[in-house]
Amino acid sequence: MIENLLRPNIRSLKPYSSARDEFEGEGSVWLDANENPEAPPGLMPGINRYPSPLQPDLRNQISRAKGIDSDRIFIGNGSDEAVDLLFRIFCMPGKDKAMVFPPTYGMYGVCSAVNDVLVIESLLDEHFSINLNDFEEKNKAGSPKLTFICNPNNPTGNVQSPEMIRQIIEESKGIVVVDEAYVDFCPEQSVLPWIDLYPNLVVLQTLSKAWGLAGARIGMAFSSPEIIQVMNRVKFPYNIGKPSIEAAIIALTQTPVIRQRVEEIIEQRGLLSECLSKFPFVEEVFPSSANFLLVKFPESDKIYQYLTGKGIIVRDRSTQPGCAGCLRITIGSETENQTLINALKNF
């Protein structure tokens, strides 16, 4: 099935091969990659050398942390690289289509436009849930090659039911991508174990949110070995830098610390939601399973400008479908959240 979904040129692609790919054994003198033999003074040892193209040490660490075989793991420069690769692997420019469920993460649409892929939009309902009837109608008519489900959803923060996601996967003739960037804040919602059941499922996760490594840009895709193998053939040879690889390996050994911080963020989310709900100029605080809140204001533009003037930056989502008057507020530290509340008290 997967072979038939690939673009013809990707099926026959001969990937770039570095000397590090071709070499087997132990090396001591490295004269293959035109590197500088010395690193700049004061920087980490080995920064003058290219990293391993397939990041085996990091993949093994992720494998242990997630309980997933390493041949089912792709590591990208953020999840955005995986999103773009999936378009380049499966979608013929000017011909194929992708489906999204707005309001949702904007990079799906950006990658669609860059790759000249038509987007089919199936709007979420008033509760920000997928409208299954609308999906079925548009899926049948449009036959999308890629369908993106952001779960928990950005910018709304809510989750879709497992039954809904399962039905979409089973009814799709193309690839279904479940983007779990925020799933560490609700791990029970993850469909990662399903990659053994559905060969057309790709699950995206990241170390940017709960793991605190946004600056390292480490994204992960989990899928069948067949899809992961193709993603590794198409990606740039050295897509992850050595400092990012080492930072990720260290972070993944600190699971108890990360879990504690996640619990603190969830606690702060509840406190912030409660405080915001008490302001007379707040119309609604939507339930969230992520590390942010979507908040509706009658005069969101004035609130946004006021907060910006105080040096407090939130995300204006009021132009997104179903999000009129809404600002997305990330859960910060206790001090940052209190600064926000104090500013709003003086609004």
VENLIN-V906045 format. One record per residue. N is the residue number from 1. RES is the residue in one small letter. PHI is phi in degrees with one decimal (none if undefined). Layout:
BEGIN
N|RES|PHI, N|RES|PHI
END
This chain:
BEGIN
1|m|none, 2|i|-62.8, 3|e|-57.0, 4|n|-72.1, 5|l|-82.9, 6|l|-67.5, 7|r|-61.4, 8|p|-55.1, 9|n|-69.9, 10|i|-75.5, 11|r|-57.0, 12|s|-99.2, 13|l|-65.6, 14|k|-97.7, 15|p|-70.8, 16|y|-63.6, 17|s|-126.3, 18|s|-88.1, 19|a|-62.9, 20|r|-69.9, 21|d|-71.5, 22|e|-83.6, 23|f|-82.6, 24|e|-127.5, 25|g|115.5, 26|e|-107.8, 27|g|-108.9, 28|s|-128.6, 29|v|-120.3, 30|w|-104.4, 31|l|-125.9, 32|d|-101.9, 33|a|-117.3, 34|n|56.7, 35|e|-88.1, 36|n|-77.4, 37|p|-71.0, 38|e|-125.9, 39|a|-83.2, 40|p|-59.8, 41|p|-58.2, 42|g|86.5, 43|l|-97.0, 44|m|-61.9, 45|p|-59.0, 46|g|84.9, 47|i|-67.8, 48|n|-78.3, 49|r|-105.3, 50|y|-64.7, 51|p|-77.6, 52|s|-62.0, 53|p|-58.8, 54|l|-109.3, 55|q|46.5, 56|p|-62.0, 57|d|-65.1, 58|l|-69.5, 59|r|-61.1, 60|n|-66.2, 61|q|-67.1, 62|i|-65.2, 63|s|-57.5, 64|r|-68.3, 65|a|-69.0, 66|k|-100.3, 67|g|71.0, 68|i|-122.6, 69|d|-57.9, 70|s|-64.4, 71|d|-77.5, 72|r|-107.6, 73|i|-121.5, 74|f|-114.3, 75|i|-111.9, 76|g|-122.7, 77|n|-76.5, 78|g|75.4, 79|s|-65.5, 80|d|-60.9, 81|e|-62.9, 82|a|-63.3, 83|v|-60.1, 84|d|-64.0, 85|l|-60.9, 86|l|-62.5, 87|f|-63.3, 88|r|-68.9, 89|i|-82.4, 90|f|-107.3, 91|c|-108.2, 92|m|-74.7, 93|p|-57.0, 94|g|73.5, 95|k|-129.0, 96|d|-83.1, 97|k|-129.7, 98|a|-130.9, 99|m|-113.5, 100|v|-133.3, 101|f|-122.6, 102|p|-68.5, 103|p|-75.1, 104|t|-154.7, 105|y|-61.3, 106|g|-70.6, 107|m|-69.1, 108|y|-61.5, 109|g|-68.4, 110|v|-63.9, 111|c|-64.7, 112|s|-60.6, 113|a|-65.6, 114|v|-60.9, 115|n|-94.7, 116|d|56.2, 117|v|-116.1, 118|l|-68.3, 119|v|-99.5, 120|i|-98.3, 121|e|-104.1, 122|s|-117.3, 123|l|-66.8, 124|l|-66.4, 125|d|-80.2, 126|e|-66.2, 127|h|-99.9, 128|f|62.6, 129|s|-102.2, 130|i|-67.4, 131|n|-86.2, 132|l|-63.0, 133|n|-62.9, 134|d|-66.4, 135|f|-58.0, 136|e|-60.8, 137|e|-66.2, 138|k|-75.8, 139|n|-66.9, 140|k|-68.3, 141|a|-76.3, 142|g|-98.8, 143|s|44.9, 144|p|-64.9, 145|k|-74.8, 146|l|-127.7, 147|t|-128.7, 148|f|-106.4, 149|i|-119.3, 150|c|-90.3, 151|n|-146.4, 152|p|-59.9, 153|n|-83.5, 154|n|-110.8, 155|p|-107.3, 156|t|-86.4, 157|g|85.7, 158|n|-90.9, 159|v|-112.3, 160|q|-90.9, 161|s|-69.8, 162|p|-56.4, 163|e|-63.1, 164|m|-65.3, 165|i|-63.3, 166|r|-60.6, 167|q|-65.1, 168|i|-64.4, 169|i|-59.9, 170|e|-71.0, 171|e|-91.9, 172|s|-85.5, 173|k|-89.5, 174|g|-106.2, 175|i|-90.6, 176|v|-106.0, 177|v|-110.0, 178|v|-102.1, 179|d|-89.5, 180|e|-106.8, 181|a|-56.7, 182|y|-110.1, 183|v|-70.8, 184|d|-64.9, 185|f|-90.4, 186|c|-154.8, 187|p|-58.8, 188|e|-66.7, 189|q|-88.8, 190|s|-68.4, 191|v|-105.3, 192|l|-53.7, 193|p|-62.1, 194|w|-74.2, 195|i|-63.7, 196|d|-75.5, 197|l|-96.2, 198|y|-123.7, 199|p|-67.7, 200|n|-97.2, 201|l|-102.1, 202|v|-122.9, 203|v|-109.7, 204|l|-103.6, 205|q|-138.0, 206|t|-150.8, 207|l|-100.6, 208|s|-78.6, 209|k|-96.8, 210|a|-61.8, 211|w|-84.3, 212|g|70.9, 213|l|-120.1, 214|a|-57.6, 215|g|-72.5, 216|a|-84.9, 217|r|58.5, 218|i|-116.8, 219|g|-113.5, 220|m|-133.5, 221|a|-120.5, 222|f|-120.0, 223|s|-166.0, 224|s|-66.9, 225|p|-55.1, 226|e|-63.3, 227|i|-69.3, 228|i|-61.3, 229|q|-61.3, 230|v|-67.5, 231|m|-59.7, 232|n|-70.6, 233|r|-71.7, 234|v|-90.3, 235|k|-63.2, 236|f|-65.5, 237|p|-57.2, 238|y|-117.5, 239|n|-78.8, 240|i|-120.3, 241|g|-75.8, 242|k|-58.9, 243|p|-60.0, 244|s|-67.2, 245|i|-60.7, 246|e|-68.2, 247|a|-62.9, 248|a|-66.5, 249|i|-61.3, 250|i|-63.6, 251|a|-60.5, 252|l|-70.9, 253|t|-90.4, 254|q|-113.7, 255|t|-54.6, 256|p|-59.0, 257|v|-65.0, 258|i|-64.3, 259|r|-61.6, 260|q|-63.8, 261|r|-66.6, 262|v|-62.5, 263|e|-61.9, 264|e|-65.7, 265|i|-64.6, 266|i|-62.8, 267|e|-63.6, 268|q|-64.9, 269|r|-60.3, 270|g|-64.4, 271|l|-65.8, 272|l|-65.8, 273|s|-59.6, 274|e|-63.8, 275|c|-65.1, 276|l|-63.0, 277|s|-63.0, 278|k|-83.5, 279|f|-74.3, 280|p|-66.3, 281|f|-93.0, 282|v|-101.0, 283|e|-82.7, 284|e|-161.7, 285|v|-111.8, 286|f|-78.2, 287|p|-59.7, 288|s|-137.8, 289|s|-111.7, 290|a|-117.5, 291|n|-101.2, 292|f|-152.3, 293|l|-125.1, 294|l|-96.1, 295|v|-123.9, 296|k|-103.2, 297|f|-123.2, 298|p|-62.3, 299|e|-128.0, 300|s|-64.1, 301|d|-65.4, 302|k|-68.8, 303|i|-62.5, 304|y|-60.7, 305|q|-64.6, 306|y|-62.3, 307|l|-65.9, 308|t|-59.0, 309|g|-63.9, 310|k|-91.0, 311|g|80.8, 312|i|-104.6, 313|i|-103.4, 314|v|-119.5, 315|r|-108.7, 316|d|-81.2, 317|r|-113.1, 318|s|-67.5, 319|t|-88.7, 320|q|-80.1, 321|p|-55.8, 322|g|77.3, 323|c|-117.9, 324|a|-55.9, 325|g|75.9, 326|c|-108.0, 327|l|-115.8, 328|r|-101.0, 329|i|-117.1, 330|t|-71.2, 331|i|-77.6, 332|g|-95.1, 333|s|-71.7, 334|e|-56.8, 335|t|-65.1, 336|e|-63.8, 337|n|-64.4, 338|q|-68.0, 339|t|-61.2, 340|l|-61.3, 341|i|-62.1, 342|n|-61.6, 343|a|-64.2, 344|l|-68.7, 345|k|-62.7, 346|n|-97.0, 347|f|-66.6
END
